[in-house]
Amino acid sequence: MSHRAYAVAVLLLAAACQGGEPQSTVCKRMVAAVENARDKQSPCVTPSENPTGIRFAINSLPYCDEGADACNAQERAALGAYAGCLENMPQCQMSEAESWGLGAFSCGAKFSALSTACIDALNGSASAGEASGDTGTTGETGDTGGTGEQLTVSAGNDLTTTVCTSVNIGLSLPSLYEGKYTWSLADKPASSAAVVASSSSGTGYTSFQPDVSGDYTLTVTVESGGRTASDSLTVHADRRTTTPFSLSLTPSSVAKDTLLMPIRLYNNNLPCNAQVRWNGNLMDSARDSVFGDLTVTLTAAETQTLGFGTLSITTRDEPTVTLASAVVPIYLALDTNDLLFEPTSARLYATLPSLSGPSGNSVTRLAPETGARDSSTFVGSEPTSMAASADGQYIYALLSGSKTVRRFVVATEAAELAFPIGATSGTGAVTPLAIAVLPNDAHAIVALRSDASGRSAVVADDGVLRASIASVPAATIAFGASATVAYAVNDGGSSFYRLPISAGGIALGDTTTGLLRTRYPFELRPHGALFYTFGGQLLDPLGPTVLATLPKTGVVAVDSVRQRVFVLETTSNEATLFAFSTSTFALLGTQAIPGVSGTVTSLLRWGNDGFAFRTDERQVFLFHSSLAGP
């Protein structure tokens, strides 16, 4: 603080002390204290510095009047102690600047010991000898009828900013009434949710952030000695330039009928006026005070329909602008081991393991639109893979618990014939691995099995095994257009096997290695006399020859009628459905499906434009997509 500033302070202090003897002792000591502090700091403190003790001295000048007599003896003593503290400040040397700072803070602490009531009394009776006794004021003054000079305050000049850009207000408010300022928002645009808060220190300085375009009226009020005064300013906010951005969600998919599911929306560019909408409907959201992320909670009302919902971020301004959106799959939370769509009856079936509760160990029919369990038929211990007969009469299910095959009658949904696919012997139990139904005979199946001696293929008619058995290390098996030969591949698809079938049984014809692009898991999906593989290739099994290779690998479904093949590729926590033409192999479209957990199997087409797939982590996705084609 400069010498000129101290001279002004001393003059003001002397003027405040012109009023008679009651306050003269306190006033004279304060004048002396300021002068003493000035002289002692001048050798070693630059004019730009403002030690804490001196600042308190200057701020205390208006209290140095007869109002001191309104304080009790202890508080008058505190004023004297403060002045004495400054008077006794040791001589400040250049090397002792830090000592000055510590001493100044100590003096400030003594002044802070004054009670709020004492300070109010001092200020409330300021310049009583000059008071006019006005019992009320208008405009910016707020005298409530007490004696003393009128109390005034100025909010400052009107301001212009943009939406979500903060402005500072109250910078010019004097520290005389520190701790006595409050700000309020007197008027704002109808769609605004903005608020204004006074600073925690009560200095009157704060910031304000508009959230929609328009005019805001902010009012500052000061209260002292039982009197109040207020003034207002206008903040005009122009519309903010908006730029769309991407959005991340956690979690990124939701189970159907979830009662309460909080979803967190992440992006570094979320504006202050961001609103969350679910399928276009405005939702309540909470903003993280540290990172600015938004959280919205979905209820059963929002998650009752399978398929996809949309979470979007819009502005609060009218007309609203969509800044970002993200698709949220709604899946059926159900433990399954396999899914199958039976085209003749147009029914969707799932095998449910024992941990599925009352419907466990069953073949269960699901309503593909709603996911409801239309019926459940107990079939035995731990059903896994299924295969349907071409005429829609039967579904065969492998039972890993009892190591048998169970036949399920589609028309009556009854479980009937159950049979093993090999007798238990010295080599141990025989475990079924995969199954296919002969195209021309609903009563005959071919199955892959495993025991201690290795893997093999068998044929059974109504549960009776044919004599000839083929030793083949295969993991999956399928039929093309003919019932006289089955085709199999090993784990991953590196070896391809042809297995001729006769009345006597099955045999290993030939083996081709290194032909197919490998992938785990690996299966074959028929397309007429050809196969599409999970490795994304079109295979002619007669060669065998690869006729085409798609740019994607994954679980495959084929719609030969609409000449489309679908590949579901999974990466991390997301799957992408690709549609290709079976005639030109051109990519026809894609659809992202976030929030997919675990290993995906059993991609199916159902209905006019329906799709289904399952994962090994209790997810069944049932949805419609335009990728199905016209």
C-alpha positions in Angstrom: 0.0 0.0 0.0 1.4 3.4 -1.0 2.2 6.4 1.3 -0.7 8.3 -0.5 -3.1 5.5 0.4 -2.1 5.7 4.1 -2.5 9.5 4.0 -6.0 9.1 2.7 -6.8 6.5 5.3 -5.6 8.8 8.1 -7.6 11.7 6.9 -10.7 9.5 6.7 -10.1 8.2 10.1 -9.6 11.7 11.5 -12.9 12.9 9.9 -14.7 9.9 11.4 -13.5 11.0 14.8 -15.0 14.5 14.7 -18.0 14.0 16.9 -17.0 14.5 20.5 -15.2 12.8 23.3 -17.2 9.5 23.6 -15.2 7.9 20.8 -12.1 10.0 20.8 -9.9 7.7 22.7 -10.5 4.7 20.4 -10.3 7.0 17.3 -7.0 8.6 18.3 -5.4 5.2 19.0 -6.6 3.9 15.6 -5.1 6.9 13.8 -1.8 6.4 15.6 -1.9 2.7 14.8 -2.3 3.2 11.1 0.5 5.9 11.1 2.8 3.6 13.1 2.1 0.7 10.8 2.8 2.8 7.7 6.1 4.1 9.0 7.3 0.6 10.1 6.4 -1.1 6.8 7.7 1.5 4.4 11.4 0.5 4.5 10.7 -3.1 3.4 7.3 -3.5 1.8 6.6 -2.3 -1.8 3.6 -0.1 -2.4 1.8 -3.0 -4.2 1.8 -5.1 -1.1 -1.1 -5.0 1.4 -0.2 -6.8 4.6 -3.2 -8.3 6.3 -3.0 -6.2 9.5 -3.0 -2.9 7.5 -6.0 -4.0 5.4 -8.0 -4.7 8.6 -6.9 -1.2 9.9 -8.3 0.5 6.8 -11.5 -1.5 6.7 -12.1 -0.7 10.4 -12.1 3.1 9.9 -15.9 3.5 9.6 -16.3 1.7 13.0 -14.3 4.4 14.7 -17.2 6.6 15.9 -19.5 6.8 18.8 -20.7 3.4 17.8 -17.8 2.0 19.8 -19.9 2.9 22.9 -22.5 0.4 21.7 -20.1 -2.5 22.2 -19.6 -4.0 25.6 -16.5 -3.4 27.6 -14.9 -6.6 26.4 -15.4 -5.7 22.8 -14.2 -2.1 23.2 -11.1 -3.6 24.8 -10.7 -5.8 21.6 -10.7 -2.7 19.5 -8.0 -1.2 21.8 -6.0 -4.4 21.7 -6.1 -4.3 17.9 -4.8 -0.8 17.8 -2.2 -1.6 20.4 -1.1 -4.6 18.4 -0.3 -2.4 15.4 1.3 0.2 17.6 3.7 -2.4 19.1 4.6 -4.0 15.8 8.4 -4.2 15.7 10.5 -2.2 13.3 10.3 -4.0 9.9 13.6 -4.6 8.2 14.2 -5.9 4.7 15.3 -9.3 6.0 12.3 -9.5 8.3 9.4 -9.1 5.8 8.1 -12.5 6.8 8.0 -11.5 10.5 5.9 -8.5 9.5 3.4 -10.8 7.7 3.1 -13.1 10.7 2.6 -10.1 13.0 0.0 -8.6 10.7 -2.0 -11.8 10.7 -1.8 -11.8 14.5 -3.2 -8.3 14.7 -6.0 -9.3 12.2 -6.9 -12.2 14.5 -7.4 -9.8 17.4 -9.7 -7.6 15.3 -11.6 -10.8 14.2 -12.4 -11.4 17.8 -15.2 -8.8 17.6 -18.6 -10.2 17.6 -21.0 -9.8 14.6 -23.4 -8.0 16.9 -20.8 -5.5 17.9 -19.8 -4.8 14.3 -23.5 -4.4 13.4 -23.9 -1.9 16.2 -20.9 0.1 15.2 -22.0 0.3 11.6 -25.7 0.9 12.5 -24.9 4.0 14.6 -22.3 5.4 12.1 -22.3 9.2 11.9 -25.3 9.5 14.2 -24.7 13.2 14.6 -25.3 13.7 10.9 -28.4 11.5 10.7 -31.6 13.0 9.3 -33.9 10.6 11.0 -35.6 9.6 7.7 -38.1 6.8 8.4 -38.0 5.3 5.0 -36.3 5.5 1.6 -36.9 4.6 -2.0 -34.8 3.4 -4.9 -31.5 1.8 -4.0 -31.6 2.9 -0.4 -33.0 0.6 2.3 -33.3 2.5 5.6 -36.0 0.6 7.5 -36.7 3.5 9.8 -33.7 3.5 12.2 -31.4 6.5 12.7 -28.2 7.1 10.8 -27.3 7.8 7.2 -29.0 6.0 4.4 -27.6 2.5 3.4 -27.0 2.2 -0.3 -25.5 -0.5 -2.6 -24.8 -0.8 -6.3 -25.0 -4.1 -8.2 -22.8 -2.8 -11.0 -23.3 -2.4 -14.8 -25.5 -4.7 -16.9 -23.5 -7.6 -18.6 -23.7 -9.6 -21.8 -22.4 -13.2 -22.2 -23.3 -16.4 -24.0 -25.1 -19.4 -22.6 -22.9 -21.5 -20.3 -20.3 -18.8 -20.0 -19.9 -17.4 -16.5 -19.8 -13.8 -15.6 -18.3 -12.3 -12.4 -20.6 -10.0 -10.4 -20.1 -8.0 -7.3 -16.5 -7.0 -8.0 -17.0 -3.4 -7.0 -18.9 -4.0 -3.8 -17.0 -2.4 -0.9 -15.6 -4.7 1.8 -17.2 -2.4 4.4 -20.1 -4.8 4.6 -18.2 -8.0 4.2 -20.3 -11.0 5.3 -23.6 -9.1 4.7 -24.2 -9.4 1.0 -26.6 -11.8 -0.6 -27.5 -12.3 -4.3 -30.8 -13.6 -5.6 -32.2 -14.3 -9.1 -35.2 -12.0 -9.4 -36.2 -13.0 -13.0 -35.0 -15.5 -15.6 -36.3 -17.2 -18.8 -39.1 -19.7 -18.3 -37.0 -22.8 -19.3 -34.0 -21.8 -17.2 -32.8 -23.8 -14.2 -30.0 -21.4 -13.4 -29.3 -20.3 -9.8 -27.0 -17.7 -8.2 -25.3 -18.1 -4.9 -23.5 -15.6 -2.7 -19.8 -16.3 -2.1 -19.0 -18.4 0.9 -17.0 -15.6 2.4 -19.9 -13.1 2.0 -17.7 -10.6 0.2 -20.4 -10.0 -2.4 -18.2 -11.3 -5.2 -19.5 -14.4 -7.0 -20.1 -15.7 -10.5 -23.2 -16.5 -12.5 -23.7 -18.9 -15.4 -26.9 -18.6 -17.6 -28.2 -21.8 -19.0 -30.6 -20.6 -21.7 -30.6 -17.5 -23.9 -32.5 -14.4 -22.6 -32.3 -11.9 -19.8 -31.7 -12.5 -16.2 -32.3 -10.0 -13.4 -29.9 -10.5 -10.4 -30.3 -8.6 -7.2 -27.8 -7.9 -4.5 -29.0 -7.1 -1.0 -26.9 -5.8 1.9 -28.1 -5.8 5.5 -26.4 -4.0 8.4 -27.6 -2.6 11.7 -31.1 -3.6 11.0 -31.2 -1.8 7.7 -31.2 -3.3 4.1 -30.6 -2.0 0.7 -30.7 -3.6 -2.7 -29.9 -3.0 -6.4 -30.2 -5.1 -9.6 -28.4 -5.7 -12.8 -29.3 -7.5 -16.0 -27.3 -10.3 -17.5 -28.2 -10.9 -21.2 -27.2 -14.4 -22.5 -26.9 -15.0 -26.3 -27.6 -18.5 -27.7 -24.5 -20.8 -27.6 -23.0 -22.2 -30.7 -23.6 -26.0 -30.5 -21.4 -28.8 -31.9 -22.6 -32.4 -31.9 -20.4 -34.9 -30.1 -20.2 -38.6 -29.3 -21.6 -40.1 -26.1 -20.4 -42.9 -23.9 -22.7 -44.8 -21.5 -22.1 -47.0 -18.4 -23.7 -49.5 -18.6 -24.4 -49.4 -22.3 -27.3 -52.0 -22.3 -30.1 -52.7 -19.9 -32.1 -55.8 -18.9 -35.8 -55.8 -19.6 -38.1 -54.8 -16.7 -35.2 -53.5 -14.6 -36.8 -51.6 -11.7 -34.0 -49.0 -11.3 -31.1 -48.8 -13.6 -28.8 -45.7 -13.3 -26.9 -44.9 -16.5 -24.0 -42.5 -16.6 -23.4 -40.4 -19.7 -19.8 -39.4 -20.4 -18.3 -36.6 -22.5 -15.9 -33.8 -21.9 -18.1 -31.4 -23.8 -21.4 -31.8 -21.9 -22.7 -28.2 -21.7 -24.2 -26.6 -18.6 -27.6 -26.7 -20.1 -27.6 -30.3 -21.1 -30.8 -32.3 -20.7 -31.3 -36.1 -21.0 -34.1 -37.6 -23.0 -35.2 -41.2 -23.3 -36.9 -41.9 -26.6 -37.5 -38.2 -26.8 -39.0 -37.8 -23.4 -37.3 -35.5 -20.9 -35.8 -37.3 -17.9 -34.5 -36.1 -14.5 -30.8 -36.2 -14.4 -28.0 -35.5 -11.9 -24.7 -33.9 -12.8 -21.4 -34.9 -11.1 -20.0 -31.8 -9.4 -16.4 -32.8 -10.2 -16.4 -34.4 -13.7 -19.7 -32.9 -15.1 -21.1 -36.3 -16.1 -24.8 -36.8 -16.1 -26.7 -39.8 -14.5 -30.2 -40.8 -15.4 -32.1 -43.6 -13.8 -34.3 -45.8 -16.0 -37.3 -47.6 -14.4 -39.3 -50.6 -15.4 -41.6 -48.3 -17.4 -38.7 -47.3 -19.7 -37.3 -50.9 -20.0 -40.4 -53.0 -20.6 -40.0 -53.3 -24.4 -37.3 -55.4 -25.9 -35.2 -53.9 -28.7 -33.5 -50.5 -28.6 -34.1 -47.3 -26.8 -32.3 -44.0 -27.3 -30.7 -41.7 -24.8 -30.0 -38.3 -26.1 -28.5 -35.0 -24.9 -30.4 -31.9 -25.9 -30.0 -28.2 -25.0 -32.4 -26.5 -22.6 -32.9 -23.6 -25.0 -36.0 -23.6 -27.2 -36.0 -24.9 -29.9 -34.0 -27.7 -28.4 -30.9 -29.0 -30.3 -29.8 -32.6 -30.0 -26.1 -32.6 -29.2 -25.5 -36.4 -28.9 -27.4 -39.7 -28.8 -26.7 -43.3 -28.1 -28.6 -46.5 -28.7 -29.3 -48.6 -25.6 -30.2 -52.2 -26.2 -32.9 -53.7 -23.9 -32.2 -57.5 -23.6 -33.8 -60.4 -21.8 -31.8 -61.4 -18.8 -32.1 -65.2 -19.0 -29.7 -68.1 -18.5 -29.8 -70.2 -21.8 -27.6 -72.8 -23.4 -29.0 -72.5 -26.9 -31.6 -70.7 -29.1 -33.5 -72.2 -32.0 -36.1 -70.7 -34.3 -38.4 -73.4 -35.7 -39.6 -72.0 -39.1 -42.6 -74.3 -39.6 -44.3 -73.3 -36.4 -42.6 -69.9 -36.3 -41.7 -70.5 -32.7 -38.5 -69.5 -30.8 -37.1 -72.1 -28.3 -34.4 -72.0 -25.7 -32.7 -74.6 -23.6 -32.6 -73.5 -20.0 -30.0 -74.9 -17.6 -30.9 -76.0 -14.0 -29.8 -72.6 -12.6 -32.7 -70.9 -14.4 -35.0 -71.6 -11.5 -38.4 -73.2 -11.8 -38.1 -73.3 -15.6 -34.6 -74.9 -15.5 -33.7 -78.1 -17.3 -36.4 -77.4 -19.9 -37.0 -76.5 -23.5 -38.8 -73.2 -23.2 -40.8 -71.4 -25.9 -40.2 -67.6 -25.9 -42.4 -64.9 -27.3 -39.9 -63.1 -29.5 -41.7 -59.7 -29.3 -41.9 -59.6 -25.5 -39.5 -62.3 -24.2 -42.3 -63.9 -22.2 -42.0 -67.6 -21.5 -45.0 -69.0 -23.2 -44.3 -72.6 -22.1 -41.6 -74.7 -20.5 -41.2 -78.4 -20.8 -38.9 -80.4 -18.6 -36.6 -82.5 -20.7 -33.9 -83.7 -18.3 -30.6 -82.7 -16.8 -28.8 -79.7 -18.3 -30.0 -79.4 -21.9 -27.6 -77.8 -24.3 -27.6 -77.8 -28.1 -30.7 -78.3 -30.1 -31.5 -79.3 -33.7 -34.9 -79.3 -35.5 -36.2 -81.7 -38.1 -36.8 -80.2 -41.6 -40.5 -80.9 -41.3 -40.9 -79.1 -38.0 -42.1 -82.2 -36.2 -39.3 -82.7 -33.7 -36.6 -80.8 -31.8 -33.7 -82.9 -30.4 -31.8 -81.6 -27.4 -28.5 -82.8 -26.0 -28.5 -83.4 -22.2 -25.0 -82.9 -20.8 -26.1 -83.9 -17.3 -27.5 -87.3 -18.1 -25.4 -87.6 -21.3 -28.4 -88.5 -23.4 -30.5 -87.1 -26.3 -34.1 -86.0 -25.7 -36.7 -85.7 -28.4 -39.3 -82.9 -28.1 -42.6 -82.9 -30.0 -43.2 -79.4 -31.4 -46.9 -79.8 -31.9 -47.7 -80.9 -28.4 -44.6 -79.5 -26.7 -44.1 -82.8 -25.0 -40.8 -84.5 -24.2 -40.8 -88.1 -25.3 -38.0 -90.4 -26.4 -34.7 -90.1 -24.5 -31.7 -92.3 -25.4 -27.9 -92.5 -25.0 -25.6 -92.3 -28.0 -23.3 -95.0 -26.7 -23.0 -97.4 -23.9 -20.9 -96.7 -20.8 -17.9 -99.0 -20.8 -14.5 -99.3 -19.4 -13.5 -96.1 -21.3 -16.1 -94.1 -19.3 -19.3 -92.3 -20.1 -20.1 -91.1 -23.6 -20.8 -87.4 -23.8 -22.8 -85.9 -26.7 -21.2 -82.9 -28.3 -23.3 -81.8 -31.4 -26.3 -83.0 -33.3 -28.0 -82.7 -36.7 -31.2 -84.2 -38.0 -31.2 -86.0 -41.4 -32.9 -83.7 -44.0 -35.2 -86.5 -45.2 -36.0 -88.3 -42.0 -37.3 -86.6 -38.8 -36.6 -89.8 -36.9 -32.9 -90.1 -37.6 -30.1 -88.0 -36.2 -26.3 -87.9 -36.6 -24.4 -87.0 -33.4 -20.8 -86.2 -32.4 -19.7 -87.7 -29.1 -16.7 -88.0 -26.9 -15.4 -90.5 -24.4 -12.0 -91.4 -23.0 -10.9 -92.9 -26.3 -11.6 -89.8 -28.3 -14.4 -88.4 -30.5 -16.6 -90.2 -33.0 -19.8 -89.8 -35.1 -22.9 -92.1 -34.9 -26.3 -92.3 -36.5 -29.4 -93.2 -34.5 -32.9 -94.0 -35.7 -35.5 -93.4 -33.0 -32.7 -93.8 -30.5 -31.3 -97.0 -32.0 -27.7 -96.7 -33.1 -26.6 -97.9 -36.5 -23.7 -100.3 -36.4 -21.0 -98.3 -38.3 -19.2 -95.5 -36.3 -16.7 -93.0 -37.6 -13.8 -91.9 -35.5 -13.4 -88.2 -36.2 -12.1 -85.3 -34.0 -14.9 -83.0 -34.9 -16.7 -80.4 -32.8 -19.7 -79.4 -35.0 -21.7 -81.2 -37.8 -24.3 -80.2 -40.4 -26.1 -81.4 -43.5 -26.2 -79.7 -46.9 -28.8 -80.5 -49.5 -28.3 -84.3 -49.3 -29.0 -86.7 -46.5 -26.3 -89.1 -47.7 -23.3 -87.1 -46.4 -22.7 -85.0 -43.3 -20.0 -82.4 -43.0 -18.0 -81.6 -39.8 -15.2 -79.4 -38.7 -12.9 -79.5 -35.7 -12.5 -76.8 -33.1 -11.6 -73.6 -34.8 -12.3 -74.9 -38.4 -8.8 -75.9 -39.4 -9.9 -79.4 -40.5 -13.0 -80.2 -42.7 -14.5 -83.7 -42.8 -16.9 -85.5 -45.2 -18.9 -88.3 -43.6 -20.9 -90.5 -45.9 -24.0 -92.0 -44.4 -25.6 -95.3 -45.3 -28.1 -97.8 -43.9 -25.2 -99.3 -42.0 -24.1 -96.1 -40.3 -21.5 -93.5 -40.9 -17.9 -93.4 -42.1 -15.0 -90.9 -42.4 -14.7 -90.1 -46.1 -11.9 -87.5 -46.5 -10.2 -84.8 -44.5 -9.1 -81.3 -45.8 -6.9 -79.2 -43.7 -5.8 -75.5 -44.0 -8.7 -74.6 -46.3 -10.9 -72.5 -44.0 -10.3 -69.3 -42.1 -10.3 -70.3 -38.5 -12.3 -68.9 -35.6 -13.5 -69.9 -32.2 -16.2 -71.0 -31.9 -16.7 -72.4 -35.5 -19.9 -73.7 -37.1 -21.4 -74.3 -40.5 -24.7 -72.7 -41.7 -26.3 -74.2 -44.8 -27.2 -72.1 -47.8 -28.8 -74.6 -50.2 -26.0 -77.0 -51.2 -23.4 -74.6 -49.8 -22.3 -73.5 -46.4 -21.4 -70.1 -44.8 -18.9 -70.6 -42.0 -18.3 -68.6 -38.8 -15.0 -67.7 -40.5 -16.9 -65.6 -42.9 -16.5 -67.8 -46.0 -18.8 -69.4 -48.5 -17.9 -73.1 -48.9 -18.8 -75.6 -51.6 -18.4 -78.9 -49.7 -18.1 -81.0 -52.8 -14.7 -79.6 -53.7 -14.2 -78.7 -51.1 -13.7 -75.1 -52.3 -14.0 -71.7 -50.8 -16.1 -69.6 -53.2 -16.0 -66.3 -51.4 -14.5 -64.7 -48.3 -16.4 -61.9 -46.5 -14.4 -59.1 -44.8 -15.9 -60.1 -41.4 -15.9 -63.1 -39.2 -18.4 -64.0 -36.5 -21.6 -65.9 -35.7 -23.6 -66.3 -39.0 -27.3 -66.5 -40.0 -28.5 -67.1 -43.5 -31.7 -65.9 -45.1 -31.7 -67.7 -48.5 -35.1 -66.4 -49.4 -34.0 -62.8 -49.2 -30.5 -63.6 -50.4 -28.8 -62.2 -47.3 -26.2 -63.5 -45.0 -25.7 -61.9 -41.6 -22.4 -61.8 -39.6 -22.4 -60.8 -35.9 -18.9 -59.6 -35.0 -18.0 -58.9 -31.4 -15.2 -56.6 -30.1 -14.8 -55.8 -26.4 -18.2 -54.8 -25.1 -20.0 -54.3 -28.4 -21.3 -56.3 -31.3 -21.9 -55.2 -34.9 -24.4 -56.9 -37.2 -23.3 -56.9 -40.8 -25.7 -57.7 -43.7 -24.2 -59.0 -47.0 -25.7 -60.0 -50.3 -25.4 -63.8 -51.0 -25.2 -63.1 -54.7 -22.7 -60.2 -54.9 -21.3 -60.4 -51.4 -21.6 -56.6 -51.2 -22.1 -55.1 -47.8 -25.7 -54.0 -47.5 -25.7 -52.3 -44.0 -24.5 -52.5 -40.4 -26.0 -52.1 -37.0 -24.1 -51.5 -33.8 -25.3 -53.3 -30.6 -23.5 -52.0 -27.5 -23.4 -53.6 -24.1 -22.9 -57.2 -25.2 -21.1 -59.4 -22.6 -19.6 -62.8 -23.0 -19.4 -65.2 -25.9 -22.1 -64.8 -28.6 -23.8 -67.8 -30.2 -27.0 -68.7 -31.9 -27.7 -65.8 -34.3 -31.1 -66.3 -35.7 -33.6 -64.7 -38.1 -37.2 -64.7 -37.1 -40.4 -63.2 -38.5 -40.4 -60.5 -41.1 -37.4 -58.5 -39.7 -36.6 -60.1 -36.4 -33.2 -61.2 -35.1 -32.1 -63.0 -32.0 -28.8 -64.1 -30.4 -27.6 -65.1 -26.9 -24.5 -64.8 -24.9 -23.1 -67.1 -22.1 -23.6 -64.2 -19.6 -27.4 -64.2 -19.2 -28.2 -62.1 -22.3 -30.8 -62.8 -24.9 -31.2 -60.1 -27.5 -34.4 -60.0 -29.5 -34.9 -57.0 -31.9 -36.2 -55.8 -35.2 -33.9 -54.4 -37.9 -34.2 -53.1 -41.4 -31.1 -55.1 -42.2 -33.4 -58.0 -42.8 -34.3 -56.4 -46.1 -37.5 -56.0 -48.1 
